[in-house]
Amino acid sequence: MLRRVPRPLALIVTTLLATSLAACGGEKSTGLGDKTVEGWDAAKVSGAVGTAPKVDWKGKMDTVAKPETRTLTEGNGPAVAQGGKVWGYIWIGNGFTAKQAYSDYDNKQPEELTADSKTLSPVFAKMLTGTNVGSRVAAIANAKDIFGDGGNPTLGVANEDPLLIVVDLVAPAVDKPTDTTDRSKLPKLKPTPGKPTVPAAMDFTGVPKPTQNSAFLRTTLKQGTGTTVTSDMTVKVNYLGMVYGAKKPFDESYTKQPAQFGLGQVVKGWTYGLTGVKVGSRVLLQIPPLLGYGAQAQSGIPANSTLYFVVDVLSATKASPSASASPSAQ
C-alpha cells in the first residue's frame, strides 16, 4: 500500500539549517578542559573520503576572525561549477565544546548540495565551488557565519561558537536521466496472465548487475501524446517497482488503484525521471541509490539498492499542496 516517504535530506541553506539538521547524531566529548587553541590547530581531521571523519580535538577552538577553507584531500573527479550540484556528506563540530554537532554519516545519507551562495551560506558555497568530486574540504567559521545571528540551539550551537566543518564530495549530482533505447541495459517486463499489457514483474536476465554509481536510465516503452510533465505537477500513475534480481515487486499499483502525488514529494529519481515525459507514456527507469533511498533500507529494499520502475503516466496537473502521497517500499 502506498504511504508517505520522508523526502531526501534538505539542502543545507542558511535559513533552514535548524530544521534540516535537527536529526543530529550523538555528541562526542573529549574532556579537554579550558585549553584554547587557535584555528586549524584546534583539531586534526583524519580518515578516508566517504567515511565519517575522525576528529582529534587539541583544545577549544578560539574565536574565528573570518571564515577560512582548505582542501584536506584532493579528488580526481570533475570540478563543481558555480551554481552546480554535487552529493556530499557534511560533518560539523562545535569548536567551543569540542563535540560533534551534526553528521550526515549518522543519517547514512549524503546531501544534494548546490554551490550557490543564494541557497547555501557563503561558507558552504566557497567550499564547493571549483572543488573536485572525490575531495574532502574543510572550513573554520563562527556559527553566525553559517546559521545567522541566532546560532542553532537545536544543535547546541551559540552564535559566537567557532565551528569546524568537513564536507566530502562523493558524487556528481544528476538532474535528468540518460534516455536509452538499448533494452539490454534494462529488465524486460513479465505480463500478467490473461492481461498482456499489465506488468506483473521484471525479468533481469542479461541485465548487468548495478553498482553504487550505475547510470540513471530511462527508456520510453510507449510514447504518449498528452501534456508534458514538469517537476511542479501532480501526476496520476500506475507503477511497479523492483530491485535487481528480485522475484517479485516491492510495490505496485496495477492490482490496486492508480497513485497520485506531487513530484516535489518523492525521491529525486521519480522527480527527474518523470519530468519531460508526456501523459499517456509508459517509461522504464533505472534509479541509482543516491536518487532513491540511498543507505536507508526500506521494506523490501536493501540499503544502497538501485531501483527499477515501470510507470504509466495517466494524467498530470499543477501540483496542489495536499498532494503528498508517494511511491514507497511497501
DRENDO-1510 file (C-alpha; in Angstrom, 1 decimal, always signed):
<recs>
REC; n; res; u; v; w
REC; 1; MET; +0.0; +0.0; +0.0 .
REC; 2; LEU; +1.2; +3.5; -0.7 .
REC; 3; ARG; +2.4; +5.6; +2.2 .
REC; 4; ARG; +4.3; +8.8; +2.6 .
REC; 5; VAL; +8.0; +8.6; +2.4 .
REC; 6; PRO; +10.4; +11.1; +4.0 .
REC; 7; ARG; +12.0; +13.3; +1.4 .
REC; 8; PRO; +15.7; +13.2; +0.9 .
REC; 9; LEU; +17.7; +15.3; +3.3 .
REC; 10; ALA; +17.1; +19.0; +2.9 .
REC; 11; LEU; +19.7; +21.2; +1.3 .
REC; 12; ILE; +21.9; +22.9; +3.8 .
REC; 13; VAL; +20.8; +26.5; +3.5 .
REC; 14; THR; +21.3; +29.3; +5.9 .
REC; 15; THR; +17.6; +29.8; +6.8 .
REC; 16; LEU; +16.8; +26.1; +7.1 .
REC; 17; LEU; +19.7; +24.6; +9.0 .
REC; 18; ALA; +17.8; +24.4; +12.2 .
REC; 19; THR; +15.2; +22.2; +10.5 .
REC; 20; SER; +17.3; +20.1; +8.1 .
REC; 21; LEU; +20.0; +19.3; +10.7 .
REC; 22; ALA; +17.7; +18.6; +13.6 .
REC; 23; ALA; +18.2; +14.8; +13.5 .
REC; 24; CYS; +21.8; +15.1; +14.7 .
REC; 25; GLY; +24.0; +12.2; +15.9 .
REC; 26; GLY; +25.5; +11.5; +19.3 .
REC; 27; GLU; +27.8; +14.1; +20.8 .
REC; 28; LYS; +31.5; +13.2; +21.1 .
REC; 29; SER; +33.2; +15.0; +24.0 .
REC; 30; THR; +37.0; +14.8; +24.7 .
REC; 31; GLY; +37.2; +16.3; +28.1 .
REC; 32; LEU; +39.8; +18.9; +27.2 .
REC; 33; GLY; +39.2; +21.4; +30.0 .
REC; 34; ASP; +39.8; +25.1; +29.3 .
REC; 35; LYS; +42.7; +24.8; +26.9 .
REC; 36; THR; +42.2; +27.1; +23.9 .
REC; 37; VAL; +43.9; +26.7; +20.6 .
REC; 38; GLU; +43.8; +28.9; +17.5 .
REC; 39; GLY; +42.0; +28.0; +14.3 .
REC; 40; TRP; +43.2; +24.9; +12.4 .
REC; 41; ASP; +45.5; +23.8; +15.2 .
REC; 42; ALA; +42.5; +23.1; +17.4 .
REC; 43; ALA; +41.7; +19.8; +15.7 .
REC; 44; LYS; +43.2; +17.2; +13.5 .
REC; 45; VAL; +40.9; +15.5; +10.9 .
REC; 46; SER; +41.7; +12.1; +9.5 .
REC; 47; GLY; +40.0; +9.3; +7.6 .
REC; 48; ALA; +39.1; +8.5; +4.0 .
REC; 49; VAL; +36.7; +10.5; +1.9 .
REC; 50; GLY; +33.3; +8.9; +2.1 .
REC; 51; THR; +33.7; +7.7; +5.7 .
REC; 52; ALA; +33.0; +9.6; +8.9 .
REC; 53; PRO; +35.9; +11.9; +9.7 .
REC; 54; LYS; +37.9; +11.1; +12.8 .
REC; 55; VAL; +38.4; +14.4; +14.6 .
REC; 56; ASP; +41.1; +14.7; +17.3 .
REC; 57; TRP; +40.5; +17.9; +19.3 .
REC; 58; LYS; +43.6; +19.5; +20.7 .
REC; 59; GLY; +41.7; +22.1; +22.7 .
REC; 60; LYS; +38.8; +24.5; +22.5 .
REC; 61; MET; +38.9; +26.5; +19.2 .
REC; 62; ASP; +39.5; +30.2; +19.7 .
REC; 63; THR; +37.0; +32.6; +18.1 .
REC; 64; VAL; +37.5; +32.6; +14.3 .
REC; 65; ALA; +38.1; +36.2; +12.9 .
REC; 66; LYS; +36.8; +35.3; +9.5 .
REC; 67; PRO; +35.9; +32.0; +7.7 .
REC; 68; GLU; +38.8; +30.0; +6.2 .
REC; 69; THR; +38.6; +27.0; +3.9 .
REC; 70; ARG; +41.2; +24.4; +2.9 .
REC; 71; THR; +41.3; +21.1; +0.9 .
REC; 72; LEU; +42.2; +18.1; +3.1 .
REC; 73; THR; +42.1; +15.5; +0.3 .
REC; 74; GLU; +42.1; +16.4; -3.4 .
REC; 75; GLY; +39.7; +14.3; -5.5 .
REC; 76; ASN; +40.2; +13.5; -9.2 .
REC; 77; GLY; +36.6; +14.0; -10.3 .
REC; 78; PRO; +35.1; +16.9; -12.2 .
REC; 79; ALA; +35.2; +20.3; -10.6 .
REC; 80; VAL; +32.0; +21.7; -9.2 .
REC; 81; ALA; +31.0; +24.8; -11.2 .
REC; 82; GLN; +29.5; +27.8; -9.5 .
REC; 83; GLY; +25.8; +27.0; -9.2 .
REC; 84; GLY; +26.5; +23.4; -9.9 .
REC; 85; LYS; +25.3; +20.5; -7.8 .
REC; 86; VAL; +27.1; +17.7; -6.0 .
REC; 87; TRP; +26.3; +14.9; -3.5 .
REC; 88; GLY; +28.2; +15.5; -0.3 .
REC; 89; TYR; +28.4; +14.3; +3.4 .
REC; 90; ILE; +28.5; +17.2; +5.9 .
REC; 91; TRP; +30.1; +16.9; +9.3 .
REC; 92; ILE; +30.0; +19.9; +11.8 .
REC; 93; GLY; +31.9; +20.1; +15.0 .
REC; 94; ASN; +31.5; +22.7; +17.7 .
REC; 95; GLY; +34.9; +24.1; +18.5 .
REC; 96; PHE; +33.9; +25.6; +21.8 .
REC; 97; THR; +32.6; +22.3; +23.3 .
REC; 98; ALA; +34.9; +20.1; +21.2 .
REC; 99; LYS; +31.8; +17.9; +20.3 .
REC; 100; GLN; +30.2; +16.8; +17.1 .
REC; 101; ALA; +27.2; +18.9; +16.4 .
REC; 102; TYR; +25.9; +17.1; +13.3 .
REC; 103; SER; +27.0; +14.4; +10.8 .
REC; 104; ASP; +25.4; +13.1; +7.6 .
REC; 105; TYR; +27.2; +9.9; +8.3 .
REC; 106; ASP; +24.9; +9.3; +11.3 .
REC; 107; ASN; +22.0; +9.7; +8.9 .
REC; 108; LYS; +23.7; +7.4; +6.3 .
REC; 109; GLN; +22.7; +9.7; +3.5 .
REC; 110; PRO; +24.6; +12.5; +1.7 .
REC; 111; GLU; +23.0; +15.8; +0.8 .
REC; 112; GLU; +22.5; +17.1; -2.7 .
REC; 113; LEU; +24.2; +20.5; -2.4 .
REC; 114; THR; +24.3; +23.5; -4.7 .
REC; 115; ALA; +27.4; +25.7; -5.0 .
REC; 116; ASP; +25.4; +28.9; -4.8 .
REC; 117; SER; +25.6; +31.5; -2.0 .
REC; 118; LYS; +21.9; +32.4; -2.7 .
REC; 119; THR; +20.8; +29.0; -1.4 .
REC; 120; LEU; +23.8; +28.0; +0.8 .
REC; 121; SER; +25.7; +30.1; +3.2 .
REC; 122; PRO; +28.7; +31.7; +1.5 .
REC; 123; VAL; +31.0; +29.5; +3.5 .
REC; 124; PHE; +29.5; +26.3; +2.0 .
REC; 125; ALA; +29.3; +27.8; -1.4 .
REC; 126; LYS; +33.0; +28.7; -1.3 .
REC; 127; MET; +33.9; +25.2; -0.1 .
REC; 128; LEU; +32.1; +23.6; -3.0 .
REC; 129; THR; +32.8; +25.9; -6.0 .
REC; 130; GLY; +35.8; +24.8; -8.0 .
REC; 131; THR; +36.3; +21.7; -5.8 .
REC; 132; ASN; +36.8; +18.3; -7.5 .
REC; 133; VAL; +34.4; +15.5; -6.8 .
REC; 134; GLY; +36.2; +13.0; -4.5 .
REC; 135; SER; +37.6; +15.7; -2.4 .
REC; 136; ARG; +37.4; +16.3; +1.4 .
REC; 137; VAL; +37.2; +20.0; +2.1 .
REC; 138; ALA; +37.1; +21.8; +5.5 .
REC; 139; ALA; +36.3; +25.2; +6.9 .
REC; 140; ILE; +36.5; +27.0; +10.2 .
REC; 141; ALA; +34.0; +29.8; +10.9 .
REC; 142; ASN; +31.9; +31.3; +13.6 .
REC; 143; ALA; +28.4; +29.9; +14.0 .
REC; 144; LYS; +26.8; +33.1; +12.9 .
REC; 145; ASP; +28.5; +32.9; +9.6 .
REC; 146; ILE; +26.7; +29.6; +9.0 .
REC; 147; PHE; +23.4; +29.9; +11.0 .
REC; 148; GLY; +23.0; +33.6; +11.3 .
REC; 149; ASP; +22.8; +35.7; +14.4 .
REC; 150; GLY; +20.7; +33.2; +16.3 .
REC; 151; GLY; +23.1; +30.3; +16.1 .
REC; 152; ASN; +21.5; +26.9; +16.2 .
REC; 153; PRO; +20.1; +26.0; +19.7 .
REC; 154; THR; +18.8; +22.6; +18.3 .
REC; 155; LEU; +22.4; +21.6; +17.7 .
REC; 156; GLY; +23.7; +23.2; +20.9 .
REC; 157; VAL; +25.5; +25.9; +18.9 .
REC; 158; ALA; +25.6; +29.5; +20.1 .
REC; 159; ASN; +26.0; +32.3; +17.6 .
REC; 160; GLU; +29.6; +33.0; +18.7 .
REC; 161; ASP; +30.7; +29.4; +18.8 .
REC; 162; PRO; +33.6; +28.5; +16.4 .
REC; 163; LEU; +32.8; +25.6; +14.1 .
REC; 164; LEU; +34.8; +23.1; +12.2 .
REC; 165; ILE; +33.0; +22.0; +9.0 .
REC; 166; VAL; +34.0; +19.0; +6.9 .
REC; 167; VAL; +32.4; +18.2; +3.6 .
REC; 168; ASP; +33.1; +15.0; +1.5 .
REC; 169; LEU; +32.1; +15.5; -2.2 .
REC; 170; VAL; +31.3; +11.9; -3.1 .
REC; 171; ALA; +29.4; +12.0; -6.5 .
REC; 172; PRO; +28.3; +14.4; -9.2 .
REC; 173; ALA; +24.6; +15.3; -9.0 .
REC; 174; VAL; +22.4; +14.2; -11.9 .
REC; 175; ASP; +19.2; +16.0; -12.5 .
REC; 176; LYS; +18.0; +14.1; -15.6 .
REC; 177; PRO; +18.2; +10.5; -16.8 .
REC; 178; THR; +20.1; +9.3; -19.8 .
REC; 179; ASP; +17.5; +8.3; -22.4 .
REC; 180; THR; +18.4; +4.9; -23.9 .
REC; 181; THR; +16.8; +2.6; -26.5 .
REC; 182; ASP; +19.3; -0.2; -25.6 .
REC; 183; ARG; +16.9; -2.6; -23.9 .
REC; 184; SER; +19.7; -4.9; -22.9 .
REC; 185; LYS; +20.6; -2.4; -20.1 .
REC; 186; LEU; +17.1; -2.6; -18.6 .
REC; 187; PRO; +14.9; -5.5; -17.5 .
REC; 188; LYS; +12.1; -7.0; -19.6 .
REC; 189; LEU; +8.5; -6.9; -18.3 .
REC; 190; LYS; +6.6; -10.1; -17.4 .
REC; 191; PRO; +2.9; -9.7; -18.3 .
REC; 192; THR; +0.1; -10.6; -16.0 .
REC; 193; PRO; -1.5; -13.9; -17.3 .
REC; 194; GLY; -4.6; -13.0; -19.4 .
REC; 195; LYS; -3.6; -9.3; -19.3 .
REC; 196; PRO; -0.7; -8.9; -21.7 .
REC; 197; THR; -0.5; -5.1; -21.2 .
REC; 198; VAL; -0.4; -5.2; -17.4 .
REC; 199; PRO; +3.1; -5.9; -16.0 .
REC; 200; ALA; +3.4; -8.4; -13.1 .
REC; 201; ALA; +7.2; -8.4; -12.6 .
REC; 202; MET; +10.5; -7.8; -14.2 .
REC; 203; ASP; +13.0; -10.2; -15.8 .
REC; 204; PHE; +16.6; -9.3; -15.1 .
REC; 205; THR; +18.1; -12.0; -17.3 .
REC; 206; GLY; +21.1; -10.5; -19.1 .
REC; 207; VAL; +20.9; -7.2; -17.4 .
REC; 208; PRO; +24.3; -6.1; -15.8 .
REC; 209; LYS; +24.3; -6.1; -12.0 .
REC; 210; PRO; +24.1; -2.4; -11.0 .
REC; 211; THR; +26.8; -0.7; -8.9 .
REC; 212; GLN; +26.7; +2.2; -6.5 .
REC; 213; ASN; +27.4; +4.5; -9.4 .
REC; 214; SER; +25.3; +2.9; -12.1 .
REC; 215; ALA; +23.8; +5.3; -14.6 .
REC; 216; PHE; +20.4; +6.9; -14.2 .
REC; 217; LEU; +18.5; +5.5; -17.2 .
REC; 218; ARG; +15.1; +5.9; -18.8 .
REC; 219; THR; +13.6; +4.3; -21.8 .
REC; 220; THR; +10.2; +5.0; -23.3 .
REC; 221; LEU; +8.2; +1.8; -24.0 .
REC; 222; LYS; +5.1; +3.7; -25.2 .
REC; 223; GLN; +5.1; +7.4; -26.3 .
REC; 224; GLY; +2.1; +9.4; -25.1 .
REC; 225; THR; +0.7; +12.4; -26.8 .
REC; 226; GLY; -0.6; +14.3; -23.7 .
REC; 227; THR; +0.7; +17.1; -21.6 .
REC; 228; THR; +4.4; +17.2; -20.9 .
REC; 229; VAL; +5.1; +16.6; -17.2 .
REC; 230; THR; +7.0; +19.3; -15.3 .
REC; 231; SER; +8.5; +18.9; -11.8 .
REC; 232; ASP; +5.8; +21.1; -10.2 .
REC; 233; MET; +3.0; +18.9; -11.3 .
REC; 234; THR; +0.8; +16.3; -9.5 .
REC; 235; VAL; +0.8; +13.1; -11.5 .
REC; 236; LYS; -1.5; +10.1; -11.5 .
REC; 237; VAL; +0.3; +6.9; -12.4 .
REC; 238; ASN; +0.3; +3.1; -12.3 .
REC; 239; TYR; +3.7; +1.7; -11.5 .
REC; 240; LEU; +5.6; -1.4; -10.4 .
REC; 241; GLY; +9.0; -1.3; -8.6 .
REC; 242; MET; +11.6; -4.0; -8.1 .
REC; 243; VAL; +15.3; -4.3; -7.1 .
REC; 244; TYR; +17.8; -6.2; -9.1 .
REC; 245; GLY; +17.3; -9.9; -9.2 .
REC; 246; ALA; +14.1; -9.9; -7.1 .
REC; 247; LYS; +11.4; -12.4; -7.8 .
REC; 248; LYS; +8.5; -10.0; -7.0 .
REC; 249; PRO; +7.8; -6.3; -6.8 .
REC; 250; PHE; +8.4; -4.4; -3.5 .
REC; 251; ASP; +5.4; -2.2; -4.5 .
REC; 252; GLU; +2.9; -1.8; -7.4 .
REC; 253; SER; -0.4; -0.2; -8.1 .
REC; 254; TYR; -1.7; -2.2; -11.1 .
REC; 255; THR; -3.7; -4.6; -8.8 .
REC; 256; LYS; -5.0; -1.7; -6.7 .
REC; 257; GLN; -5.7; +1.9; -7.6 .
REC; 258; PRO; -3.5; +4.4; -9.5 .
REC; 259; ALA; -1.3; +6.6; -7.3 .
REC; 260; GLN; -1.5; +10.3; -7.2 .
REC; 261; PHE; +1.3; +12.6; -5.8 .
REC; 262; GLY; +3.2; +15.8; -6.3 .
REC; 263; LEU; +6.6; +15.3; -8.0 .
REC; 264; GLY; +8.1; +17.5; -5.3 .
REC; 265; GLN; +7.2; +15.0; -2.7 .
REC; 266; VAL; +9.0; +11.9; -3.9 .
REC; 267; VAL; +12.6; +10.6; -4.3 .
REC; 268; LYS; +14.5; +12.6; -6.8 .
REC; 269; GLY; +14.7; +9.6; -9.2 .
REC; 270; TRP; +10.9; +9.9; -9.7 .
REC; 271; THR; +11.0; +13.7; -9.9 .
REC; 272; TYR; +13.8; +13.7; -12.5 .
REC; 273; GLY; +12.7; +10.5; -14.2 .
REC; 274; LEU; +9.1; +11.7; -15.0 .
REC; 275; THR; +9.9; +15.3; -15.8 .
REC; 276; GLY; +9.7; +15.8; -19.6 .
REC; 277; VAL; +7.5; +12.7; -20.1 .
REC; 278; LYS; +4.2; +13.1; -21.9 .
REC; 279; VAL; +1.0; +11.9; -20.4 .
REC; 280; GLY; +0.0; +8.6; -21.9 .
REC; 281; SER; +3.6; +7.3; -21.9 .
REC; 282; ARG; +5.0; +4.2; -20.3 .
REC; 283; VAL; +8.6; +4.5; -19.2 .
REC; 284; LEU; +11.1; +2.2; -17.6 .
REC; 285; LEU; +13.5; +3.8; -15.0 .
REC; 286; GLN; +16.8; +2.7; -13.5 .
REC; 287; ILE; +17.3; +4.9; -10.4 .
REC; 288; PRO; +20.7; +4.8; -8.7 .
REC; 289; PRO; +20.8; +4.7; -4.9 .
REC; 290; LEU; +21.6; +8.4; -4.4 .
REC; 291; LEU; +18.4; +9.3; -6.3 .
REC; 292; GLY; +16.4; +6.7; -4.4 .
REC; 293; TYR; +16.7; +5.7; -0.8 .
REC; 294; GLY; +20.5; +5.6; -0.5 .
REC; 295; ALA; +21.8; +3.8; +2.5 .
REC; 296; GLN; +18.4; +3.9; +4.2 .
REC; 297; ALA; +16.9; +0.4; +3.8 .
REC; 298; GLN; +13.1; +0.2; +3.3 .
REC; 299; SER; +10.8; -2.7; +3.5 .
REC; 300; GLY; +11.7; -5.0; +0.6 .
REC; 301; ILE; +14.6; -2.6; -0.5 .
REC; 302; PRO; +18.1; -3.3; +0.9 .
REC; 303; ALA; +20.3; -0.3; +1.6 .
REC; 304; ASN; +22.1; +1.1; -1.4 .
REC; 305; SER; +19.7; -0.5; -3.9 .
REC; 306; THR; +19.3; +0.6; -7.5 .
REC; 307; LEU; +15.6; +0.8; -8.1 .
REC; 308; TYR; +13.7; -0.2; -11.3 .
REC; 309; PHE; +10.3; +1.1; -12.0 .
REC; 310; VAL; +7.9; +0.8; -14.9 .
REC; 311; VAL; +5.5; +3.8; -14.9 .
REC; 312; ASP; +2.3; +4.5; -16.8 .
REC; 313; VAL; +1.7; +8.3; -16.7 .
REC; 314; LEU; -2.1; +8.6; -16.7 .
REC; 315; SER; -2.5; +12.4; -16.0 .
REC; 316; ALA; -0.7; +15.5; -14.9 .
REC; 317; THR; -1.9; +18.7; -13.4 .
REC; 318; LYS; -0.3; +21.6; -11.5 .
REC; 319; ALA; +0.6; +20.3; -8.0 .
REC; 320; SER; -1.6; +21.2; -5.1 .
REC; 321; PRO; -0.2; +21.5; -1.5 .
REC; 322; SER; -2.2; +18.4; -0.4 .
REC; 323; ALA; -0.7; +16.1; -3.0 .
REC; 324; SER; +1.9; +14.3; -0.9 .
REC; 325; ALA; +1.5; +10.5; -1.3 .
REC; 326; SER; +4.5; +8.9; -2.9 .
REC; 327; PRO; +5.8; +5.5; -4.2 .
REC; 328; SER; +7.1; +3.5; -1.3 .
REC; 329; ALA; +8.7; +0.3; -0.3 .
REC; 330; GLN; +5.6; -1.4; +1.0 .
</recs>
